[in-house]
């Protein structure tokens, strides 16, 4: 299981369930979305589901997000996973500091991560 140190993951009940089922948590730094393969998908799903404007019905929104999740291209998922080592190297270079900002440097070729 991969989680950062967000308060939402500190539930005593959750810890009991993990313990009961033998689920081990990975050591993971807090505030580390660049290291989490699932983070880019939320932006992608939001963009995909709002291309024709915002969805105001909760039912339609849920259906759209589920369909988008199911239709997400495997190549996109793989690209998000493959970018993680790049971020890890930079974070190690900064000795874990929070100065790292994901994205293109001035003059660097544009690479779309969240297509």
N, CA, C and O atoms as CSV, one atom per row, in Angstrom:
chain,resi,resn,atom,element,x,y,z
A,1,UNK,N,N,0.854,-1.169,0.000
A,1,UNK,CA,C,0.000,0.000,0.000
A,1,UNK,C,C,0.892,1.222,0.000
A,1,UNK,O,O,1.864,1.285,0.753
A,2,UNK,N,N,0.575,2.182,-0.829
A,2,UNK,CA,C,1.329,3.435,-0.888
A,2,UNK,C,C,0.429,4.580,-0.444
A,2,UNK,O,O,-0.628,4.811,-1.031
A,3,UNK,N,N,0.843,5.282,0.574
A,3,UNK,CA,C,0.127,6.463,1.049
A,3,UNK,C,C,1.152,7.468,1.545
A,3,UNK,O,O,2.219,7.104,2.040
A,4,UNK,N,N,0.806,8.743,1.402
A,4,UNK,CA,C,1.677,9.741,2.028
A,4,UNK,C,C,1.192,9.921,3.469
A,4,UNK,O,O,0.400,9.116,3.959
A,5,UNK,N,N,1.643,10.929,4.124
A,5,UNK,CA,C,1.295,11.101,5.539
A,5,UNK,C,C,0.083,12.005,5.758
A,5,UNK,O,O,-0.017,12.670,6.789
A,6,UNK,N,N,-0.823,12.031,4.808
A,6,UNK,CA,C,-2.024,12.855,4.946
A,6,UNK,C,C,-2.863,12.353,6.125
A,6,UNK,O,O,-2.922,11.148,6.374
A,7,UNK,N,N,-3.508,13.269,6.848
A,7,UNK,CA,C,-4.326,12.875,8.000
A,7,UNK,C,C,-5.404,11.848,7.657
A,7,UNK,O,O,-5.783,11.046,8.511
A,8,UNK,N,N,-5.897,11.861,6.431
A,8,UNK,CA,C,-6.945,10.917,6.030
A,8,UNK,C,C,-6.490,9.465,6.139
A,8,UNK,O,O,-7.318,8.559,6.231
A,9,UNK,N,N,-5.181,9.242,6.130
A,9,UNK,CA,C,-4.653,7.880,6.183
A,9,UNK,C,C,-4.237,7.470,7.595
A,9,UNK,O,O,-3.580,6.442,7.759
A,10,UNK,N,N,-4.593,8.231,8.594
A,10,UNK,CA,C,-4.162,7.956,9.967
A,10,UNK,C,C,-5.260,7.302,10.810
A,10,UNK,O,O,-5.151,7.263,12.036
A,11,UNK,N,N,-6.288,6.802,10.188
A,11,UNK,CA,C,-7.400,6.204,10.911
A,11,UNK,C,C,-6.968,4.954,11.676
A,11,UNK,O,O,-6.274,4.093,11.137
A,12,UNK,N,N,-7.385,4.868,12.929
A,12,UNK,CA,C,-7.080,3.691,13.746
A,12,UNK,C,C,-7.737,2.454,13.126
A,12,UNK,O,O,-7.152,1.370,13.119
A,13,UNK,N,N,-8.952,2.624,12.608
A,13,UNK,CA,C,-9.668,1.519,11.974
A,13,UNK,C,C,-8.885,1.007,10.767
A,13,UNK,O,O,-8.749,-0.202,10.577
A,14,UNK,N,N,-8.375,1.922,9.958
A,14,UNK,CA,C,-7.612,1.530,8.773
A,14,UNK,C,C,-6.374,0.725,9.174
A,14,UNK,O,O,-6.056,-0.288,8.552
A,15,UNK,N,N,-5.688,1.181,10.207
A,15,UNK,CA,C,-4.508,0.467,10.687
A,15,UNK,C,C,-4.872,-0.948,11.143
A,15,UNK,O,O,-4.128,-1.895,10.885
A,16,UNK,N,N,-6.007,-1.091,11.816
A,16,UNK,CA,C,-6.455,-2.406,12.271
A,16,UNK,C,C,-6.738,-3.333,11.092
A,16,UNK,O,O,-6.368,-4.506,11.114
A,17,UNK,N,N,-7.393,-2.800,10.067
A,17,UNK,CA,C,-7.713,-3.598,8.877
A,17,UNK,C,C,-6.429,-4.018,8.170
A,17,UNK,O,O,-6.289,-5.178,7.783
A,18,UNK,N,N,-5.492,-3.089,7.999
A,18,UNK,CA,C,-4.219,-3.420,7.357
A,18,UNK,C,C,-3.494,-4.507,8.148
A,18,UNK,O,O,-2.947,-5.447,7.571
A,19,UNK,N,N,-3.496,-4.373,9.448
A,19,UNK,CA,C,-2.832,-5.347,10.306
A,19,UNK,C,C,-3.502,-6.718,10.186
A,19,UNK,O,O,-2.831,-7.744,10.074
A,20,UNK,N,N,-4.828,-6.717,10.212
A,20,UNK,CA,C,-5.593,-7.959,10.142
A,20,UNK,C,C,-5.306,-8.712,8.831
A,20,UNK,O,O,-5.209,-9.939,8.825
A,21,UNK,N,N,-5.175,-7.980,7.744
A,21,UNK,CA,C,-4.966,-8.600,6.436
A,21,UNK,C,C,-3.489,-8.680,6.050
A,21,UNK,O,O,-3.163,-9.138,4.954
A,22,UNK,N,N,-2.607,-8.247,6.920
A,22,UNK,CA,C,-1.176,-8.329,6.631
A,22,UNK,C,C,-0.718,-7.386,5.522
A,22,UNK,O,O,0.227,-7.691,4.794
A,23,UNK,N,N,-1.378,-6.259,5.394
A,23,UNK,CA,C,-1.031,-5.286,4.351
A,23,UNK,C,C,0.099,-4.404,4.870
A,23,UNK,O,O,-0.020,-3.794,5.933
A,24,UNK,N,N,1.179,-4.340,4.126
A,24,UNK,CA,C,2.310,-3.506,4.513
A,24,UNK,C,C,2.250,-2.177,3.775
A,24,UNK,O,O,1.938,-2.126,2.585
A,25,UNK,N,N,2.549,-1.118,4.488
A,25,UNK,CA,C,2.594,0.209,3.876
A,25,UNK,C,C,4.030,0.505,3.453
A,25,UNK,O,O,4.980,0.209,4.179
A,26,UNK,N,N,4.171,1.091,2.269
A,26,UNK,CA,C,5.480,1.551,1.828
A,26,UNK,C,C,5.839,2.824,2.572
A,26,UNK,O,O,4.962,3.636,2.870
A,27,UNK,N,N,7.093,3.005,2.871
A,27,UNK,CA,C,7.535,4.276,3.429
A,27,UNK,C,C,7.477,5.288,2.293
A,27,UNK,O,O,8.083,5.079,1.243
A,28,UNK,N,N,6.763,6.366,2.496
A,28,UNK,CA,C,6.540,7.322,1.422
A,28,UNK,C,C,6.556,8.729,1.984
A,28,UNK,O,O,5.890,8.999,2.983
A,29,UNK,N,N,7.300,9.626,1.369
A,29,UNK,CA,C,7.339,10.998,1.889
A,29,UNK,C,C,6.000,11.707,1.719
A,29,UNK,O,O,5.273,11.462,0.756
A,30,UNK,N,N,5.688,12.579,2.655
A,30,UNK,CA,C,4.477,13.375,2.553
A,30,UNK,C,C,4.591,14.381,1.433
A,30,UNK,O,O,5.696,14.728,1.015
A,31,UNK,N,N,3.469,14.851,0.947
A,31,UNK,CA,C,3.426,15.863,-0.113
A,31,UNK,C,C,4.277,15.445,-1.309
A,31,UNK,O,O,5.117,16.214,-1.776
A,32,UNK,N,N,4.063,14.244,-1.796
A,32,UNK,CA,C,4.900,13.721,-2.872
A,32,UNK,C,C,4.094,13.254,-4.086
A,32,UNK,O,O,4.281,12.122,-4.534
A,33,UNK,N,N,3.209,14.084,-4.627
A,33,UNK,CA,C,2.407,13.627,-5.771
A,33,UNK,C,C,3.246,13.273,-6.989
A,33,UNK,O,O,2.823,12.451,-7.802
A,34,UNK,N,N,4.433,13.875,-7.138
A,34,UNK,CA,C,5.285,13.543,-8.279
A,34,UNK,C,C,5.733,12.099,-8.254
A,34,UNK,O,O,6.090,11.542,-9.291
A,35,UNK,N,N,5.718,11.487,-7.084
A,35,UNK,CA,C,6.179,10.113,-6.947
A,35,UNK,C,C,5.023,9.121,-6.971
A,35,UNK,O,O,5.236,7.922,-6.797
A,36,UNK,N,N,3.841,9.591,-7.177
A,36,UNK,CA,C,2.671,8.740,-7.134
A,36,UNK,C,C,2.101,8.593,-8.542
A,36,UNK,O,O,1.662,9.572,-9.146
A,37,UNK,N,N,2.111,7.379,-9.056
A,37,UNK,CA,C,1.695,7.134,-10.436
A,37,UNK,C,C,0.232,7.475,-10.693
A,37,UNK,O,O,-0.141,7.717,-11.841
A,38,UNK,N,N,-0.601,7.500,-9.668
A,38,UNK,CA,C,-2.020,7.745,-9.897
A,38,UNK,C,C,-2.381,9.239,-9.965
A,38,UNK,O,O,-3.422,9.595,-10.517
A,39,UNK,N,N,-1.542,10.099,-9.417
A,39,UNK,CA,C,-1.869,11.526,-9.365
A,39,UNK,C,C,-2.182,12.152,-10.729
A,39,UNK,O,O,-3.158,12.894,-10.833
A,40,UNK,N,N,-1.396,11.884,-11.780
A,40,UNK,CA,C,-1.706,12.522,-13.062
A,40,UNK,C,C,-3.057,12.112,-13.637
A,40,UNK,O,O,-3.633,12.851,-14.436
A,41,UNK,N,N,-3.571,10.947,-13.247
A,41,UNK,CA,C,-4.837,10.502,-13.832
A,41,UNK,C,C,-6.003,11.392,-13.412
A,41,UNK,O,O,-6.956,11.552,-14.174
A,42,UNK,N,N,-5.945,11.974,-12.212
A,42,UNK,CA,C,-7.070,12.810,-11.760
A,42,UNK,C,C,-7.218,14.036,-12.655
A,42,UNK,O,O,-8.331,14.405,-13.029
A,43,UNK,N,N,-6.098,14.665,-12.997
A,43,UNK,CA,C,-6.140,15.824,-13.900
A,43,UNK,C,C,-6.659,15.385,-15.264
A,43,UNK,O,O,-7.494,16.067,-15.857
A,44,UNK,N,N,-6.176,14.260,-15.762
A,44,UNK,CA,C,-6.573,13.766,-17.077
A,44,UNK,C,C,-8.073,13.459,-17.099
A,44,UNK,O,O,-8.768,13.838,-18.041
A,45,UNK,N,N,-8.572,12.776,-16.067
A,45,UNK,CA,C,-10.000,12.448,-16.006
A,45,UNK,C,C,-10.834,13.723,-15.939
A,45,UNK,O,O,-11.858,13.835,-16.613
A,46,UNK,N,N,-10.400,14.678,-15.130
A,46,UNK,CA,C,-11.153,15.935,-15.023
A,46,UNK,C,C,-11.227,16.619,-16.380
A,46,UNK,O,O,-12.289,17.085,-16.792
A,47,UNK,N,N,-10.088,16.676,-17.074
A,47,UNK,CA,C,-10.075,17.329,-18.385
A,47,UNK,C,C,-10.957,16.583,-19.381
A,47,UNK,O,O,-11.708,17.201,-20.137
A,48,UNK,N,N,-10.867,15.263,-19.381
A,48,UNK,CA,C,-11.652,14.452,-20.311
A,48,UNK,C,C,-13.156,14.590,-20.054
A,48,UNK,O,O,-13.948,14.658,-20.994
A,49,UNK,N,N,-13.540,14.632,-18.784
A,49,UNK,CA,C,-14.971,14.661,-18.457
A,49,UNK,C,C,-15.579,16.055,-18.526
A,49,UNK,O,O,-16.798,16.195,-18.431
A,50,UNK,N,N,-14.759,17.086,-18.688
A,50,UNK,CA,C,-15.301,18.450,-18.754
A,50,UNK,C,C,-15.058,19.112,-20.117
A,50,UNK,O,O,-15.231,20.323,-20.257
A,51,UNK,N,N,-14.660,18.329,-21.113
A,51,UNK,CA,C,-14.403,18.894,-22.447
A,51,UNK,C,C,-15.628,19.599,-23.022
A,51,UNK,O,O,-15.491,20.586,-23.745
A,52,UNK,N,N,-16.811,19.107,-22.711
A,52,UNK,CA,C,-18.053,19.701,-23.228
A,52,UNK,C,C,-18.713,20.604,-22.191
A,52,UNK,O,O,-19.886,20.956,-22.314
A,53,UNK,N,N,-17.946,20.974,-21.172
A,53,UNK,CA,C,-18.473,21.817,-20.109
A,53,UNK,C,C,-18.647,21.012,-18.835
A,53,UNK,O,O,-18.559,19.784,-18.844
A,54,UNK,N,N,-18.894,21.717,-17.736
A,54,UNK,CA,C,-19.017,21.028,-16.449
A,54,UNK,C,C,-20.262,20.140,-16.397
A,54,UNK,O,O,-21.283,20.437,-17.018
A,55,UNK,N,N,-20.156,19.069,-15.660
A,55,UNK,CA,C,-21.294,18.167,-15.437
A,55,UNK,C,C,-21.900,18.550,-14.095
A,55,UNK,O,O,-21.211,18.585,-13.076
A,56,UNK,N,N,-23.191,18.835,-14.109
A,56,UNK,CA,C,-23.831,19.314,-12.879
A,56,UNK,C,C,-24.592,18.223,-12.132
A,56,UNK,O,O,-24.875,18.375,-10.944
A,57,UNK,N,N,-24.921,17.143,-12.799
A,57,UNK,CA,C,-25.635,16.047,-12.154
A,57,UNK,C,C,-24.639,15.106,-11.491
A,57,UNK,O,O,-23.692,14.652,-12.132
A,58,UNK,N,N,-24.847,14.813,-10.215
A,58,UNK,CA,C,-23.950,13.903,-9.498
A,58,UNK,C,C,-23.938,12.524,-10.154
A,58,UNK,O,O,-22.887,11.894,-10.268
A,59,UNK,N,N,-25.115,12.059,-10.585
A,59,UNK,CA,C,-25.220,10.749,-11.233
A,59,UNK,C,C,-24.416,10.731,-12.535
A,59,UNK,O,O,-23.648,9.800,-12.779
A,60,UNK,N,N,-24.593,11.758,-13.368
A,60,UNK,CA,C,-23.869,11.835,-14.640
A,60,UNK,C,C,-22.368,11.964,-14.414
A,60,UNK,O,O,-21.569,11.377,-15.143
A,61,UNK,N,N,-21.991,12.736,-13.398
A,61,UNK,CA,C,-20.574,12.913,-13.084
A,61,UNK,C,C,-19.944,11.575,-12.687
A,61,UNK,O,O,-18.864,11.228,-13.165
A,62,UNK,N,N,-20.612,10.839,-11.826
A,62,UNK,CA,C,-20.106,9.536,-11.397
A,62,UNK,C,C,-19.970,8.595,-12.594
A,62,UNK,O,O,-18.954,7.915,-12.739
A,63,UNK,N,N,-20.985,8.557,-13.446
A,63,UNK,CA,C,-20.954,7.695,-14.634
A,63,UNK,C,C,-19.815,8.100,-15.569
A,63,UNK,O,O,-19.121,7.241,-16.111
A,64,UNK,N,N,-19.623,9.403,-15.757
A,64,UNK,CA,C,-18.567,9.897,-16.649
A,64,UNK,C,C,-17.186,9.541,-16.112
A,64,UNK,O,O,-16.314,9.120,-16.873
A,65,UNK,N,N,-16.979,9.707,-14.799
A,65,UNK,CA,C,-15.671,9.394,-14.202
A,65,UNK,C,C,-15.392,7.891,-14.284
A,65,UNK,O,O,-14.268,7.491,-14.588
A,66,UNK,N,N,-16.377,7.073,-14.025
A,66,UNK,CA,C,-16.193,5.619,-14.098
A,66,UNK,C,C,-15.868,5.203,-15.530
A,66,UNK,O,O,-14.956,4.406,-15.753
A,67,UNK,N,N,-16.611,5.739,-16.501
A,67,UNK,CA,C,-16.343,5.400,-17.901
A,67,UNK,C,C,-14.950,5.861,-18.304
A,67,UNK,O,O,-14.223,5.125,-18.971
A,68,UNK,N,N,-14.578,7.051,-17.912
A,68,UNK,CA,C,-13.257,7.587,-18.237
A,68,UNK,C,C,-12.163,6.718,-17.622
A,68,UNK,O,O,-11.160,6.427,-18.273
A,69,UNK,N,N,-12.352,6.308,-16.382
A,69,UNK,CA,C,-11.385,5.442,-15.696
A,69,UNK,C,C,-11.232,4.127,-16.451
A,69,UNK,O,O,-10.116,3.657,-16.674
A,70,UNK,N,N,-12.360,3.537,-16.844
A,70,UNK,CA,C,-12.328,2.252,-17.551
A,70,UNK,C,C,-11.719,2.375,-18.945
A,70,UNK,O,O,-11.103,1.428,-19.434
A,71,UNK,N,N,-11.884,3.537,-19.592
A,71,UNK,CA,C,-11.383,3.756,-20.956
A,71,UNK,C,C,-9.967,4.329,-20.997
A,71,UNK,O,O,-9.422,4.541,-22.080
A,72,UNK,N,N,-9.368,4.580,-19.840
A,72,UNK,CA,C,-8.042,5.190,-19.798
A,72,UNK,C,C,-7.037,4.314,-20.556
A,72,UNK,O,O,-6.919,3.123,-20.269
A,73,UNK,N,N,-6.316,4.893,-21.518
A,73,UNK,CA,C,-5.371,4.091,-22.302
A,73,UNK,C,C,-4.205,3.558,-21.462
A,73,UNK,O,O,-3.620,4.286,-20.659
A,74,UNK,N,N,-3.882,2.298,-21.657
A,74,UNK,CA,C,-2.783,1.673,-20.936
A,74,UNK,C,C,-1.466,2.399,-21.198
A,74,UNK,O,O,-0.620,2.489,-20.309
A,75,UNK,N,N,-1.290,2.919,-22.419
A,75,UNK,CA,C,-0.050,3.645,-22.743
A,75,UNK,C,C,0.113,4.878,-21.854
A,75,UNK,O,O,1.225,5.221,-21.451
A,76,UNK,N,N,-0.985,5.528,-21.560
A,76,UNK,CA,C,-0.957,6.712,-20.698
A,76,UNK,C,C,-0.538,6.319,-19.280
A,76,UNK,O,O,0.303,6.975,-18.665
A,77,UNK,N,N,-1.126,5.258,-18.781
A,77,UNK,CA,C,-0.797,4.768,-17.448
A,77,UNK,C,C,0.690,4.415,-17.379
A,77,UNK,O,O,1.377,4.769,-16.421
A,78,UNK,N,N,1.170,3.723,-18.394
A,78,UNK,CA,C,2.574,3.323,-18.428
A,78,UNK,C,C,3.496,4.546,-18.451
A,78,UNK,O,O,4.531,4.558,-17.786
A,79,UNK,N,N,3.120,5.567,-19.215
A,79,UNK,CA,C,3.936,6.796,-19.278
A,79,UNK,C,C,4.014,7.463,-17.906
A,79,UNK,O,O,5.071,7.961,-17.521
A,80,UNK,N,N,2.910,7.476,-17.170
A,80,UNK,CA,C,2.912,8.078,-15.837
A,80,UNK,C,C,3.817,7.287,-14.893
A,80,UNK,O,O,4.508,7.871,-14.058
A,81,UNK,N,N,3.814,5.988,-15.023
A,81,UNK,CA,C,4.676,5.145,-14.180
A,81,UNK,C,C,6.142,5.365,-14.540
A,81,UNK,O,O,6.992,5.475,-13.657
A,82,UNK,N,N,6.432,5.430,-15.831
A,82,UNK,CA,C,7.820,5.555,-16.283
A,82,UNK,C,C,8.452,6.899,-15.922
A,82,UNK,O,O,9.677,7.014,-15.931
A,83,UNK,N,N,7.658,7.908,-15.607
A,83,UNK,CA,C,8.210,9.218,-15.254
A,83,UNK,C,C,8.705,9.263,-13.804
A,83,UNK,O,O,9.470,10.158,-13.443
A,84,UNK,N,N,8.283,8.321,-12.980
A,84,UNK,CA,C,8.619,8.338,-11.560
A,84,UNK,C,C,10.125,8.317,-11.298
A,84,UNK,O,O,10.587,9.099,-10.468
A,85,UNK,N,N,10.921,7.462,-11.961
A,85,UNK,CA,C,12.372,7.475,-11.685
A,85,UNK,C,C,13.034,8.836,-11.940
A,85,UNK,O,O,13.991,9.194,-11.254
A,86,UNK,N,N,12.540,9.578,-12.903
A,86,UNK,CA,C,13.071,10.922,-13.183
A,86,UNK,C,C,12.863,11.815,-11.958
A,86,UNK,O,O,13.771,12.534,-11.541
A,87,UNK,N,N,11.675,11.760,-11.399
A,87,UNK,CA,C,11.358,12.571,-10.220
A,87,UNK,C,C,12.162,12.116,-9.007
A,87,UNK,O,O,12.642,12.941,-8.230
A,88,UNK,N,N,12.306,10.815,-8.848
A,88,UNK,CA,C,13.068,10.290,-7.704
A,88,UNK,C,C,14.508,10.789,-7.766
A,88,UNK,O,O,15.061,11.222,-6.756
A,89,UNK,N,N,15.116,10.729,-8.952
A,89,UNK,CA,C,16.504,11.201,-9.102
A,89,UNK,C,C,16.627,12.661,-8.698
A,89,UNK,O,O,17.574,13.039,-8.008
A,90,UNK,N,N,15.680,13.479,-9.121
A,90,UNK,CA,C,15.738,14.911,-8.808
A,90,UNK,C,C,15.559,15.143,-7.308
A,90,UNK,O,O,16.240,15.988,-6.727
A,91,UNK,N,N,14.660,14.410,-6.687
A,91,UNK,CA,C,14.420,14.567,-5.253
A,91,UNK,C,C,15.643,14.116,-4.452
A,91,UNK,O,O,15.981,14.731,-3.440
A,92,UNK,N,N,16.302,13.051,-4.897
A,92,UNK,CA,C,17.542,12.604,-4.246
A,92,UNK,C,C,18.616,13.669,-4.410
A,92,UNK,O,O,19.350,13.975,-3.471
A,93,UNK,N,N,18.701,14.231,-5.610
A,93,UNK,CA,C,19.673,15.300,-5.876
A,93,UNK,C,C,19.468,16.480,-4.932
A,93,UNK,O,O,20.435,17.112,-4.508
A,94,UNK,N,N,18.227,16.774,-4.607
A,94,UNK,CA,C,17.898,17.878,-3.699
A,94,UNK,C,C,17.897,17.438,-2.235
A,94,UNK,O,O,17.516,18.203,-1.350
A,95,UNK,N,N,18.326,16.202,-1.990
A,95,UNK,CA,C,18.385,15.638,-0.633
A,95,UNK,C,C,17.046,15.707,0.084
A,95,UNK,O,O,16.970,15.985,1.281
A,96,UNK,N,N,15.977,15.442,-0.694
A,96,UNK,CA,C,14.645,15.385,-0.119
A,96,UNK,C,C,13.995,16.734,0.101
A,96,UNK,O,O,12.891,16.810,0.640
A,97,UNK,N,N,14.659,17.789,-0.306
A,97,UNK,CA,C,14.091,19.125,-0.131
A,97,UNK,C,C,12.845,19.322,-0.974
A,97,UNK,O,O,12.619,18.600,-1.945
A,98,UNK,N,N,12.052,20.290,-0.601
A,98,UNK,CA,C,10.811,20.523,-1.336
A,98,UNK,C,C,10.960,21.605,-2.403
A,98,UNK,O,O,9.970,22.223,-2.798
A,99,UNK,N,N,12.181,21.841,-2.872
A,99,UNK,CA,C,12.416,22.848,-3.908
A,99,UNK,C,C,12.041,22.335,-5.291
A,99,UNK,O,O,11.894,23.118,-6.230
A,100,UNK,N,N,11.887,21.023,-5.415
A,100,UNK,CA,C,11.620,20.423,-6.722
A,100,UNK,C,C,10.224,20.788,-7.197
A,100,UNK,O,O,9.235,20.587,-6.492
A,101,UNK,N,N,10.166,21.330,-8.407
A,101,UNK,CA,C,8.892,21.642,-9.028
A,101,UNK,C,C,8.857,20.863,-10.335
A,101,UNK,O,O,9.683,21.071,-11.224
A,102,UNK,N,N,7.897,19.975,-10.433
A,102,UNK,CA,C,7.784,19.182,-11.652
A,102,UNK,C,C,7.458,20.101,-12.818
A,102,UNK,O,O,6.672,21.039,-12.683
A,103,UNK,N,N,8.054,19.830,-13.934
A,103,UNK,CA,C,7.725,20.593,-15.128
A,103,UNK,C,C,8.944,20.913,-15.964
A,103,UNK,O,O,10.058,20.483,-15.668
A,104,UNK,N,N,8.707,21.677,-17.013
A,104,UNK,CA,C,9.729,21.992,-17.992
A,104,UNK,C,C,10.557,23.182,-17.542
A,104,UNK,O,O,10.029,24.181,-17.055
A,105,UNK,N,N,11.848,23.056,-17.713
A,105,UNK,CA,C,12.768,24.152,-17.407
A,105,UNK,C,C,12.817,25.103,-18.611
A,105,UNK,O,O,12.506,24.698,-19.731
A,106,UNK,N,N,13.196,26.328,-18.393
A,106,UNK,CA,C,13.276,27.317,-19.460
A,106,UNK,C,C,14.187,26.801,-20.581
A,106,UNK,O,O,15.323,26.401,-20.325
A,107,UNK,N,N,13.690,26.811,-21.812
A,107,UNK,CA,C,14.459,26.360,-22.958
A,107,UNK,C,C,14.394,24.861,-23.197
A,107,UNK,O,O,14.861,24.378,-24.229
A,108,UNK,N,N,13.819,24.117,-22.255
A,108,UNK,CA,C,13.734,22.666,-22.391
A,108,UNK,C,C,12.574,22.298,-23.321
A,108,UNK,O,O,11.549,22.978,-23.364
A,109,UNK,N,N,12.766,21.210,-24.057
A,109,UNK,CA,C,11.725,20.746,-24.957
A,109,UNK,C,C,10.458,20.416,-24.178
A,109,UNK,O,O,10.526,19.842,-23.091
A,110,UNK,N,N,9.306,20.778,-24.730
A,110,UNK,CA,C,8.051,20.531,-24.052
A,110,UNK,C,C,7.681,19.050,-24.173
A,110,UNK,O,O,7.633,18.496,-25.272
A,111,UNK,N,N,7.425,18.430,-23.039
A,111,UNK,CA,C,7.012,17.037,-22.993
A,111,UNK,C,C,5.711,16.990,-22.228
A,111,UNK,O,O,5.641,17.416,-21.076
A,112,UNK,N,N,4.686,16.473,-22.867
A,112,UNK,CA,C,3.373,16.429,-22.216
A,112,UNK,C,C,3.263,15.173,-21.363
A,112,UNK,O,O,3.294,14.054,-21.876
A,113,UNK,N,N,3.135,15.368,-20.083
A,113,UNK,CA,C,3.028,14.255,-19.146
A,113,UNK,C,C,1.555,13.899,-18.944
A,113,UNK,O,O,1.215,12.731,-18.751
A,114,UNK,N,N,0.692,14.897,-18.988
A,114,UNK,CA,C,-0.717,14.689,-18.647
A,114,UNK,C,C,-1.636,14.657,-19.862
A,114,UNK,O,O,-2.787,15.083,-19.762
A,115,UNK,N,N,-1.167,14.166,-21.002
A,115,UNK,CA,C,-2.023,14.111,-22.203
A,115,UNK,C,C,-3.312,13.400,-21.914
A,115,UNK,O,O,-4.152,13.259,-22.803
